[in-house]
Amino acid sequence: MIDDLDLGFDEQERGEKGRHRRGFRKRNSKSGGAGKTVFALVMALVLLGGIGGGAFYGFDRIQNYFVTPDYDGTGKGDTTVEVKQGALIADIGDALVAADVVKSTKAFIEAAEANSRAKNIQPGLYKVRKQMSAESALAMLLDRKNKITNQVTIPEGRTAKDTYKLLSDKTKIPVKEFEAAAKDPEALGVPDWWFVRKDGKKVTKSIEGFLYPDTYEIAPNATAETILKTMVEHFLTVTGEMKFAETVQEKRGGISPYEALIVASMAQAEAGNADDLGKIARVAYNRAYSGDFPCSCLEFDVSINYYWQLTGRKTKASKDMTTAEIRDPKNPYSTHANPGLTPTPINNPGKQALEGAMDPPEGKWLFFVAIDKQGHSAFAETNAEHDRNIEKAKKAGVL
């Protein structure tokens, strides 16, 4: 390109036009020639600069296809990011990008792949910084001191009312807000197919049974509704992984998943030891569905107490209940006065209780009684055998 610009100054003499041009050069060799040379050089630099700039721009664009976008350093300013229950590394990366903590999900994935400890990231809320390198962000998530701890543990077998109280104590959200949010369980994520019964009884839609017991990390901006939705989502995840509904429908004959959930809650309330959960579930099925027990009544005192708590009445130990109270026909949860299962679950059962109701051990037991102070029960098929077990319980000082 420089040669092309210089041709007009170096061409050989060609006729009159050439002589004029050569003479012009000679007469102006000091000023005009130098000026044109400078002009040519400037133009060359401009053009080269344009080519260079274009090349740089193109390189920058191409580079983005091969180099993972990532910030440098340890970031600036403070922010928070939530790692949700069951989140994958890519999900965590997406959350970090949304909060402008890391520049790309790919950068975080690559950092996690290079660090075997990445699988130890726990659900919860974390204090991090904006515009960090993915490696630095990962390090902050793995450092427990950066986790904002506001945990609440919901034990197995707690009723919804008890659960609201525990949540309220931890979050300072009024109990009435949890009660209001729980009025529509389907709005909290419970699928409508859960509220199906095959025993001919009217369906009562309740959140009871669906607030999965576990330890939860409560976000600072959480509401009663979001907390209960998280618990329902966890219930659906756990029961989905264990194929609770599918197994009940396949193995329990004409029993619906909702009825099995009720049985799980009954077993959770009655069992003094986790080892007996499945057997107590079997007793409940045998009493309610086999036709071998009088009126198909469960005769579990725990359901009476549930109704009393539900209606604001003080609960009692079984030994303090009167016959009239036990057989009160106005109590829809009296399994002495009413055949079959209760209108709803009577608490929120844990995984072992759910497993026991889903696939209980085989047996024709109709009776059980606790026989030691560790809560182990003895099971019987006949009244005579049950009476002998009661004597064992008395000798052990349980009854």
C-alpha positions as a Python dict, from the first residue, in 0.01 Angstrom:
ca = {
    (1, 'M'): (0, 0, 0),
    (2, 'I'): (294, 234, 74),
    (3, 'D'): (447, 150, -266),
    (4, 'D'): (121, 241, -440),
    (5, 'L'): (121, 580, -270),
    (6, 'D'): (481, 645, -381),
    (7, 'L'): (437, 557, -748),
    (8, 'G'): (344, 913, -851),
    (9, 'F'): (682, 1041, -726),
    (10, 'D'): (915, 776, -875),
    (11, 'E'): (775, 703, -1217),
    (12, 'Q'): (1018, 746, -1505),
    (13, 'E'): (978, 1023, -1758),
    (14, 'R'): (699, 937, -2005),
    (15, 'G'): (644, 1211, -2262),
    (16, 'E'): (558, 1567, -2183),
    (17, 'K'): (347, 1481, -1884),
    (18, 'G'): (634, 1295, -1735),
    (19, 'R'): (874, 1580, -1793),
    (20, 'H'): (640, 1826, -1628),
    (21, 'R'): (597, 1602, -1329),
    (22, 'R'): (970, 1542, -1294),
    (23, 'G'): (1041, 1912, -1325),
    (24, 'F'): (776, 1982, -1057),
    (25, 'R'): (952, 1747, -825),
    (26, 'K'): (1283, 1911, -882),
    (27, 'R'): (1155, 2260, -822),
    (28, 'N'): (973, 2164, -509),
    (29, 'S'): (1207, 1898, -384),
    (30, 'K'): (1259, 2070, -54),
    (31, 'S'): (906, 2154, 50),
    (32, 'G'): (647, 1972, -163),
    (33, 'G'): (828, 1639, -163),
    (34, 'A'): (875, 1631, 211),
    (35, 'G'): (512, 1726, 268),
    (36, 'K'): (381, 1450, 47),
    (37, 'T'): (609, 1196, 209),
    (38, 'V'): (478, 1293, 551),
    (39, 'F'): (123, 1275, 420),
    (40, 'A'): (190, 928, 282),
    (41, 'L'): (332, 808, 610),
    (42, 'V'): (38, 947, 808),
    (43, 'M'): (-208, 778, 574),
    (44, 'A'): (-18, 453, 605),
    (45, 'L'): (-29, 468, 982),
    (46, 'V'): (-401, 549, 980),
    (47, 'L'): (-473, 254, 756),
    (48, 'L'): (-252, 23, 953),
    (49, 'G'): (-416, 147, 1271),
    (50, 'G'): (-757, 70, 1124),
    (51, 'I'): (-648, -277, 1026),
    (52, 'G'): (-493, -330, 1368),
    (53, 'G'): (-804, -205, 1549),
    (54, 'G'): (-1025, -430, 1342),
    (55, 'A'): (-794, -721, 1406),
    (56, 'F'): (-800, -651, 1780),
    (57, 'Y'): (-1179, -627, 1783),
    (58, 'G'): (-1208, -952, 1594),
    (59, 'F'): (-960, -1124, 1825),
    (60, 'D'): (-1151, -1003, 2129),
    (61, 'R'): (-1474, -1148, 1995),
    (62, 'I'): (-1317, -1478, 1899),
    (63, 'Q'): (-1141, -1499, 2234),
    (64, 'N'): (-1477, -1497, 2414),
    (65, 'Y'): (-1567, -1822, 2240),
    (66, 'F'): (-1262, -1999, 2376),
    (67, 'V'): (-1191, -1827, 2709),
    (68, 'T'): (-1446, -1864, 2990),
    (69, 'P'): (-1566, -1520, 3106),
    (70, 'D'): (-1457, -1469, 3466),
    (71, 'Y'): (-1389, -1182, 3703),
    (72, 'D'): (-1047, -1139, 3863),
    (73, 'G'): (-973, -1117, 4233),
    (74, 'T'): (-1182, -1143, 4547),
    (75, 'G'): (-1455, -898, 4455),
    (76, 'K'): (-1596, -586, 4612),
    (77, 'G'): (-1892, -497, 4829),
    (78, 'D'): (-2117, -746, 5009),
    (79, 'T'): (-2422, -934, 4892),
    (80, 'T'): (-2605, -1257, 4973),
    (81, 'V'): (-2692, -1558, 4763),
    (82, 'E'): (-2913, -1856, 4845),
    (83, 'V'): (-2819, -2215, 4768),
    (84, 'K'): (-3148, -2397, 4748),
    (85, 'Q'): (-3218, -2750, 4870),
    (86, 'G'): (-3115, -2998, 4599),
    (87, 'A'): (-2941, -2732, 4385),
    (88, 'L'): (-2687, -2860, 4133),
    (89, 'I'): (-2354, -2685, 4069),
    (90, 'A'): (-2503, -2526, 3757),
    (91, 'D'): (-2801, -2401, 3960),
    (92, 'I'): (-2564, -2244, 4213),
    (93, 'G'): (-2367, -2087, 3928),
    (94, 'D'): (-2686, -1938, 3784),
    (95, 'A'): (-2773, -1786, 4123),
    (96, 'L'): (-2424, -1637, 4152),
    (97, 'V'): (-2445, -1486, 3803),
    (98, 'A'): (-2789, -1339, 3878),
    (99, 'A'): (-2640, -1168, 4186),
    (100, 'D'): (-2335, -1049, 3983),
    (101, 'V'): (-2104, -1249, 4206),
    (102, 'V'): (-1939, -1441, 3920),
    (103, 'K'): (-1925, -1348, 3554),
    (104, 'S'): (-2048, -1678, 3410),
    (105, 'T'): (-2200, -2007, 3519),
    (106, 'K'): (-1938, -2187, 3311),
    (107, 'A'): (-1659, -2029, 3515),
    (108, 'F'): (-1816, -2152, 3838),
    (109, 'I'): (-1869, -2502, 3699),
    (110, 'E'): (-1504, -2518, 3593),
    (111, 'A'): (-1391, -2399, 3936),
    (112, 'A'): (-1611, -2663, 4101),
    (113, 'E'): (-1479, -2938, 3874),
    (114, 'A'): (-1126, -2848, 3982),
    (115, 'N'): (-1213, -2866, 4353),
    (116, 'S'): (-1332, -3199, 4496),
    (117, 'R'): (-1477, -3018, 4800),
    (118, 'A'): (-1737, -2843, 4582),
    (119, 'K'): (-1982, -3125, 4649),
    (120, 'N'): (-1984, -3020, 5015),
    (121, 'I'): (-2169, -2692, 4951),
    (122, 'Q'): (-2471, -2692, 5182),
    (123, 'P'): (-2814, -2537, 5121),
    (124, 'G'): (-2859, -2201, 5285),
    (125, 'L'): (-2793, -1831, 5262),
    (126, 'Y'): (-2435, -1712, 5215),
    (127, 'K'): (-2257, -1380, 5250),
    (128, 'V'): (-2038, -1323, 4941),
    (129, 'R'): (-1896, -1032, 4739),
    (130, 'K'): (-1981, -900, 4397),
    (131, 'Q'): (-1766, -952, 4087),
    (132, 'M'): (-1542, -1224, 4230),
    (133, 'S'): (-1345, -1481, 4043),
    (134, 'A'): (-1533, -1812, 4032),
    (135, 'E'): (-1256, -1974, 4237),
    (136, 'S'): (-1292, -1709, 4509),
    (137, 'A'): (-1671, -1743, 4511),
    (138, 'L'): (-1642, -2120, 4552),
    (139, 'A'): (-1402, -2072, 4843),
    (140, 'M'): (-1651, -1843, 5018),
    (141, 'L'): (-1933, -2095, 4978),
    (142, 'L'): (-1714, -2366, 5128),
    (143, 'D'): (-1619, -2151, 5428),
    (144, 'R'): (-1884, -2207, 5697),
    (145, 'K'): (-1824, -1867, 5855),
    (146, 'N'): (-1986, -1712, 5546),
    (147, 'K'): (-2309, -1904, 5594),
    (148, 'I'): (-2586, -1694, 5744),
    (149, 'T'): (-2730, -1929, 6002),
    (150, 'N'): (-3098, -1905, 6083),
    (151, 'Q'): (-3192, -2269, 6116),
    (152, 'V'): (-3501, -2427, 6259),
    (153, 'T'): (-3549, -2800, 6316),
    (154, 'I'): (-3895, -2951, 6286),
    (155, 'P'): (-3898, -3291, 6462),
    (156, 'E'): (-4084, -3587, 6319),
    (157, 'G'): (-4444, -3626, 6426),
    (158, 'R'): (-4512, -3260, 6508),
    (159, 'T'): (-4858, -3134, 6418),
    (160, 'A'): (-4904, -2834, 6192),
    (161, 'K'): (-5000, -2620, 6493),
    (162, 'D'): (-4681, -2721, 6675),
    (163, 'T'): (-4483, -2653, 6357),
    (164, 'Y'): (-4624, -2301, 6325),
    (165, 'K'): (-4520, -2229, 6683),
    (166, 'L'): (-4163, -2349, 6624),
    (167, 'L'): (-4137, -2146, 6305),
    (168, 'S'): (-4283, -1839, 6467),
    (169, 'D'): (-4042, -1858, 6761),
    (170, 'K'): (-3749, -1865, 6520),
    (171, 'T'): (-3866, -1615, 6260),
    (172, 'K'): (-4090, -1386, 6469),
    (173, 'I'): (-4356, -1427, 6201),
    (174, 'P'): (-4694, -1447, 6383),
    (175, 'V'): (-4855, -1791, 6407),
    (176, 'K'): (-5173, -1652, 6250),
    (177, 'E'): (-4979, -1579, 5929),
    (178, 'F'): (-4877, -1946, 5902),
    (179, 'E'): (-5237, -2049, 5973),
    (180, 'A'): (-5364, -1814, 5701),
    (181, 'A'): (-5110, -1941, 5447),
    (182, 'A'): (-5198, -2304, 5527),
    (183, 'K'): (-5569, -2266, 5452),
    (184, 'D'): (-5511, -2356, 5087),
    (185, 'P'): (-5267, -2649, 5072),
    (186, 'E'): (-5286, -2665, 4693),
    (187, 'A'): (-5168, -2302, 4671),
    (188, 'L'): (-4865, -2413, 4874),
    (189, 'G'): (-4782, -2675, 4615),
    (190, 'V'): (-4969, -2991, 4722),
    (191, 'P'): (-5096, -3153, 4396),
    (192, 'D'): (-5471, -3210, 4389),
    (193, 'W'): (-5424, -3583, 4323),
    (194, 'W'): (-5297, -3626, 4678),
    (195, 'F'): (-5644, -3549, 4809),
    (196, 'V'): (-5803, -3869, 4685),
    (197, 'R'): (-5955, -4137, 4908),
    (198, 'K'): (-6069, -4483, 4808),
    (199, 'D'): (-6234, -4573, 5139),
    (200, 'G'): (-6552, -4382, 5061),
    (201, 'K'): (-6488, -4109, 5317),
    (202, 'K'): (-6519, -3740, 5237),
    (203, 'V'): (-6188, -3573, 5156),
    (204, 'T'): (-6080, -3298, 5394),
    (205, 'K'): (-5802, -3093, 5238),
    (206, 'S'): (-5544, -3006, 5501),
    (207, 'I'): (-5176, -2914, 5506),
    (208, 'E'): (-5131, -3170, 5784),
    (209, 'G'): (-4892, -3443, 5674),
    (210, 'F'): (-4723, -3236, 5403),
    (211, 'L'): (-4492, -3020, 5618),
    (212, 'Y'): (-4190, -3245, 5599),
    (213, 'P'): (-3990, -3264, 5924),
    (214, 'D'): (-3627, -3160, 5880),
    (215, 'T'): (-3380, -2879, 5951),
    (216, 'Y'): (-3446, -2572, 5741),
    (217, 'E'): (-3242, -2261, 5668),
    (218, 'I'): (-3473, -1962, 5689),
    (219, 'A'): (-3390, -1668, 5463),
    (220, 'P'): (-3406, -1321, 5625),
    (221, 'N'): (-3683, -1210, 5387),
    (222, 'A'): (-3887, -1531, 5417),
    (223, 'T'): (-4264, -1516, 5462),
    (224, 'A'): (-4499, -1768, 5617),
    (225, 'E'): (-4608, -1868, 5269),
    (226, 'T'): (-4256, -1916, 5129),
    (227, 'I'): (-4149, -2121, 5432),
    (228, 'L'): (-4447, -2356, 5410),
    (229, 'K'): (-4399, -2387, 5033),
    (230, 'T'): (-4039, -2495, 5094),
    (231, 'M'): (-4154, -2763, 5339),
    (232, 'V'): (-4417, -2893, 5098),
    (233, 'E'): (-4163, -2898, 4816),
    (234, 'H'): (-3929, -3100, 5038),
    (235, 'F'): (-4209, -3346, 5116),
    (236, 'L'): (-4278, -3392, 4744),
    (237, 'T'): (-3906, -3441, 4673),
    (238, 'V'): (-3863, -3705, 4944),
    (239, 'T'): (-4181, -3898, 4862),
    (240, 'G'): (-4100, -3872, 4492),
    (241, 'E'): (-3751, -4016, 4538),
    (242, 'M'): (-3884, -4305, 4745),
    (243, 'K'): (-4171, -4359, 4498),
    (244, 'F'): (-4420, -4344, 4783),
    (245, 'A'): (-4736, -4293, 4576),
    (246, 'E'): (-4640, -4548, 4310),
    (247, 'T'): (-4549, -4816, 4565),
    (248, 'V'): (-4868, -4765, 4767),
    (249, 'Q'): (-5085, -4793, 4457),
    (250, 'E'): (-4898, -5103, 4344),
    (251, 'K'): (-4866, -5290, 4675),
    (252, 'R'): (-5145, -5167, 4902),
    (253, 'G'): (-5435, -5264, 4678),
    (254, 'G'): (-5729, -5027, 4707),
    (255, 'I'): (-5555, -4783, 4941),
    (256, 'S'): (-5476, -4436, 4812),
    (257, 'P'): (-5147, -4253, 4883),
    (258, 'Y'): (-5340, -4007, 5102),
    (259, 'E'): (-5475, -4292, 5316),
    (260, 'A'): (-5122, -4432, 5346),
    (261, 'L'): (-5004, -4087, 5456),
    (262, 'I'): (-5270, -4091, 5729),
    (263, 'V'): (-5147, -4434, 5842),
    (264, 'A'): (-4787, -4308, 5846),
    (265, 'S'): (-4894, -4023, 6077),
    (266, 'M'): (-5076, -4268, 6304),
    (267, 'A'): (-4771, -4492, 6328),
    (268, 'Q'): (-4547, -4190, 6390),
    (269, 'A'): (-4765, -4086, 6684),
    (270, 'E'): (-4801, -4433, 6834),
    (271, 'A'): (-4451, -4575, 6794),
    (272, 'G'): (-4213, -4543, 7087),
    (273, 'N'): (-3930, -4679, 6875),
    (274, 'A'): (-3847, -4636, 6506),
    (275, 'D'): (-3808, -5012, 6463),
    (276, 'D'): (-4183, -5056, 6522),
    (277, 'L'): (-4313, -4801, 6271),
    (278, 'G'): (-4376, -5053, 5994),
    (279, 'K'): (-4545, -5305, 6223),
    (280, 'I'): (-4777, -5041, 6370),
    (281, 'A'): (-4868, -4934, 6016),
    (282, 'R'): (-4952, -5298, 5944),
    (283, 'V'): (-5177, -5310, 6254),
    (284, 'A'): (-5357, -4998, 6128),
    (285, 'Y'): (-5414, -5153, 5787),
    (286, 'N'): (-5532, -5480, 5941),
    (287, 'R'): (-5777, -5306, 6172),
    (288, 'A'): (-5917, -5067, 5910),
    (289, 'Y'): (-5926, -5286, 5601),
    (290, 'S'): (-5907, -5657, 5681),
    (291, 'G'): (-6252, -5696, 5833),
    (292, 'D'): (-6098, -5892, 6123),
    (293, 'F'): (-6135, -5614, 6380),
    (294, 'P'): (-6462, -5496, 6539),
    (295, 'C'): (-6627, -5219, 6329),
    (296, 'S'): (-6293, -5168, 6149),
    (297, 'C'): (-6208, -4908, 6411),
    (298, 'L'): (-5841, -4824, 6469),
    (299, 'E'): (-5890, -4744, 6840),
    (300, 'F'): (-5580, -4523, 6850),
    (301, 'D'): (-5608, -4268, 7133),
    (302, 'V'): (-5357, -4032, 6969),
    (303, 'S'): (-5615, -3914, 6717),
    (304, 'I'): (-5843, -3797, 6998),
    (305, 'N'): (-5571, -3572, 7130),
    (306, 'Y'): (-5513, -3437, 6780),
    (307, 'Y'): (-5870, -3314, 6755),
    (308, 'W'): (-5850, -3160, 7099),
    (309, 'Q'): (-5538, -2969, 7003),
    (310, 'L'): (-5699, -2866, 6674),
    (311, 'T'): (-5996, -2719, 6859),
    (312, 'G'): (-5799, -2557, 7140),
    (313, 'R'): (-5874, -2814, 7407),
    (314, 'K'): (-5611, -2944, 7649),
    (315, 'T'): (-5473, -3288, 7559),
    (316, 'K'): (-5450, -3584, 7797),
    (317, 'A'): (-5258, -3906, 7847),
    (318, 'S'): (-5460, -4212, 7742),
    (319, 'K'): (-5492, -4333, 8102),
    (320, 'D'): (-5663, -4005, 8195),
    (321, 'M'): (-5924, -4017, 7919),
    (322, 'T'): (-6278, -4117, 8011),
    (323, 'T'): (-6480, -4368, 7811),
    (324, 'A'): (-6715, -4088, 7708),
    (325, 'E'): (-6425, -3886, 7575),
    (326, 'I'): (-6274, -4181, 7392),
    (327, 'R'): (-6604, -4274, 7227),
    (328, 'D'): (-6734, -3922, 7167),
    (329, 'P'): (-6936, -3944, 6841),
    (330, 'K'): (-6896, -3568, 6788),
    (331, 'N'): (-6520, -3606, 6760),
    (332, 'P'): (-6452, -3685, 6392),
    (333, 'Y'): (-6102, -3799, 6488),
    (334, 'S'): (-6221, -4055, 6742),
    (335, 'T'): (-6107, -4387, 6598),
    (336, 'H'): (-6311, -4563, 6868),
    (337, 'A'): (-6642, -4407, 6763),
    (338, 'N'): (-6574, -4393, 6388),
    (339, 'P'): (-6464, -4680, 6164),
    (340, 'G'): (-6163, -4656, 5936),
    (341, 'L'): (-5910, -4379, 5907),
    (342, 'T'): (-5926, -4021, 6033),
    (343, 'P'): (-6032, -3730, 5806),
    (344, 'T'): (-5669, -3616, 5765),
    (345, 'P'): (-5321, -3711, 5885),
    (346, 'I'): (-5273, -3625, 6253),
    (347, 'N'): (-4913, -3500, 6226),
    (348, 'N'): (-4624, -3470, 5983),
    (349, 'P'): (-4447, -3806, 5963),
    (350, 'G'): (-4078, -3857, 5886),
    (351, 'K'): (-3919, -4077, 5623),
    (352, 'Q'): (-3911, -4397, 5829),
    (353, 'A'): (-4281, -4369, 5909),
    (354, 'L'): (-4355, -4305, 5542),
    (355, 'E'): (-4150, -4611, 5445),
    (356, 'G'): (-4332, -4819, 5705),
    (357, 'A'): (-4674, -4718, 5572),
    (358, 'M'): (-4565, -4757, 5210),
    (359, 'D'): (-4431, -5109, 5250),
    (360, 'P'): (-4498, -5255, 5597),
    (361, 'P'): (-4377, -5602, 5699),
    (362, 'E'): (-4619, -5888, 5647),
    (363, 'G'): (-4818, -5994, 5954),
    (364, 'K'): (-5170, -6047, 6087),
    (365, 'W'): (-5117, -5842, 6401),
    (366, 'L'): (-5418, -5664, 6543),
    (367, 'F'): (-5272, -5553, 6878),
    (368, 'F'): (-4957, -5393, 7014),
    (369, 'V'): (-4837, -5256, 7346),
    (370, 'A'): (-4513, -5099, 7468),
    (371, 'I'): (-4328, -5348, 7688),
    (372, 'D'): (-4013, -5160, 7796),
    (373, 'K'): (-3900, -4810, 7883),
    (374, 'Q'): (-3713, -4784, 7554),
    (375, 'G'): (-4048, -4783, 7377),
    (376, 'H'): (-4032, -5121, 7205),
    (377, 'S'): (-4371, -5279, 7141),
    (378, 'A'): (-4489, -5639, 7140),
    (379, 'F'): (-4737, -5739, 6869),
    (380, 'A'): (-5014, -5995, 6881),
    (381, 'E'): (-5274, -6152, 6655),
    (382, 'T'): (-5518, -6255, 6931),
    (383, 'N'): (-5661, -6104, 7248),
    (384, 'A'): (-5508, -6381, 7457),
    (385, 'E'): (-5160, -6312, 7323),
    (386, 'H'): (-5216, -5940, 7370),
    (387, 'D'): (-5314, -5992, 7735),
    (388, 'R'): (-4986, -6174, 7796),
    (389, 'N'): (-4797, -5882, 7643),
    (390, 'I'): (-4982, -5643, 7871),
    (391, 'E'): (-4861, -5843, 8171),
    (392, 'K'): (-4503, -5807, 8041),
    (393, 'A'): (-4554, -5433, 8018),
    (394, 'K'): (-4681, -5416, 8376),
    (395, 'K'): (-4385, -5613, 8505),
    (396, 'A'): (-4151, -5375, 8324),
    (397, 'G'): (-4324, -5081, 8490),
    (398, 'V'): (-4454, -4942, 8161),
    (399, 'L'): (-4824, -4980, 8247),
}
